[in-house]
Amino acid sequence: MDEHDEWGTTMTGVDPDRLDDQQLMKELETIHRTRHDTLLHGSNDALRAHNDRMAKLEGEYLRRNPRRFVSPGRTRDGARERTGHADGTDRPGTPVGKWGPGTPNGPGRA
């Protein structure tokens, strides 16, 4: 269990349940912004602390916002609609990459 000081602070920051909504959102924005660098370049201990802090912050956000808006495009059905596979199959569609539709290796390349 984490040790706390008189302000509810641990080695990884203030307990999420002690943050107001604005502070919680700022903490979430910061931790998501630093995630990639921590994964690529952080020590195992740093990554473990990051995982723990992120889980606590996200858990607190979800606790406070149980009826948050869920974008239809961020559901399985919405993802199937984006790919054009309403039946849920895993068939590839026409590739679209930096070279444009149907040309995954560039113009005129097979």
C-alpha positions as CSV (number, residue, x, y, z in Angstrom):
1,M,0.0,0.0,0.0
2,D,1.2,3.5,-0.8
3,E,2.4,5.8,2.0
4,H,0.6,9.2,2.1
5,D,1.6,12.5,3.5
6,E,-0.9,15.0,5.0
7,W,-2.0,16.1,1.5
8,G,-2.7,12.6,0.2
9,T,0.5,12.7,-1.9
10,T,2.4,9.5,-2.8
11,M,5.6,9.0,-4.7
12,T,3.5,9.1,-7.8
13,G,1.4,12.2,-7.0
14,V,-1.8,13.2,-5.3
15,D,-4.4,10.5,-4.9
16,P,-6.8,10.9,-7.8
17,D,-9.9,11.0,-5.5
18,R,-8.4,14.2,-3.9
19,L,-8.2,16.0,-7.2
20,D,-11.0,18.3,-8.5
21,D,-12.3,17.6,-12.0
22,Q,-10.0,20.1,-13.7
23,Q,-6.9,18.8,-11.9
24,L,-7.9,15.2,-12.8
25,M,-8.2,16.1,-16.5
26,K,-4.9,17.9,-16.5
27,E,-3.2,14.9,-14.8
28,L,-4.8,12.5,-17.4
29,E,-3.7,14.7,-20.3
30,T,-0.1,14.8,-18.9
31,I,0.1,11.1,-18.3
32,H,-1.2,10.2,-21.8
33,R,1.2,12.7,-23.4
34,T,4.2,11.1,-21.6
35,R,3.1,7.5,-22.1
36,H,5.0,6.8,-25.3
37,D,8.4,8.1,-24.1
38,T,8.0,6.2,-20.8
39,L,7.3,3.0,-22.7
40,L,10.2,3.4,-25.1
41,H,12.8,4.9,-22.8
42,G,11.7,4.5,-19.1
43,S,13.2,2.0,-16.7
44,N,11.0,-1.0,-15.7
45,D,10.3,0.8,-12.4
46,A,9.3,4.0,-14.2
47,L,7.0,2.1,-16.5
48,R,5.5,0.2,-13.6
49,A,4.9,3.5,-11.8
50,H,3.4,5.0,-14.9
51,N,1.1,2.1,-15.4
52,D,-0.1,2.3,-11.8
53,R,-0.7,6.0,-11.9
54,M,-2.5,5.9,-15.2
55,A,-4.8,3.1,-14.0
56,K,-5.6,5.1,-10.8
57,L,-6.3,8.3,-12.8
58,E,-8.4,6.6,-15.4
59,G,-10.3,4.6,-12.8
60,E,-11.2,7.8,-10.9
61,Y,-12.3,9.4,-14.2
62,L,-14.6,6.5,-14.9
63,R,-15.9,6.4,-11.4
64,R,-16.9,10.1,-11.7
65,N,-18.3,9.8,-15.2
66,P,-20.1,6.4,-15.4
67,R,-22.5,7.8,-18.1
68,R,-19.8,9.5,-20.2
69,F,-20.5,9.9,-23.9
70,V,-19.2,6.9,-26.0
71,S,-18.6,7.7,-29.6
72,P,-20.3,5.1,-31.8
73,G,-17.1,4.9,-33.9
74,R,-15.2,3.7,-30.8
75,T,-17.3,0.5,-30.5
76,R,-16.9,-2.8,-32.2
77,D,-20.0,-2.2,-34.4
78,G,-18.7,1.3,-35.3
79,A,-15.3,-0.1,-36.2
80,R,-17.0,-2.7,-38.4
81,E,-18.9,0.1,-40.2
82,R,-15.7,2.0,-40.8
83,T,-14.1,-1.0,-42.5
84,G,-17.2,-1.9,-44.4
85,H,-17.4,-5.4,-42.8
86,A,-20.8,-5.3,-40.9
87,D,-20.7,-9.1,-40.7
88,G,-17.7,-8.8,-38.5
89,T,-15.3,-10.7,-40.7
90,D,-11.7,-9.9,-40.9
91,R,-11.4,-9.4,-44.6
92,P,-9.0,-6.7,-45.7
93,G,-10.5,-3.8,-47.6
94,T,-8.8,-1.7,-50.2
95,P,-5.5,-0.5,-48.8
96,V,-5.3,3.1,-48.0
97,G,-1.8,4.4,-47.1
98,K,0.4,7.4,-47.7
99,W,0.4,6.6,-51.4
100,G,-3.4,6.7,-51.7
101,P,-6.2,4.1,-52.2
102,G,-5.2,0.8,-53.8
103,T,-1.5,1.6,-54.0
104,P,0.2,0.4,-50.9
105,N,3.7,0.5,-52.4
106,G,3.4,3.8,-54.2
107,P,2.2,4.9,-57.7
108,G,2.8,2.3,-60.3
109,R,4.4,-0.2,-57.9
110,A,3.2,-3.7,-57.4
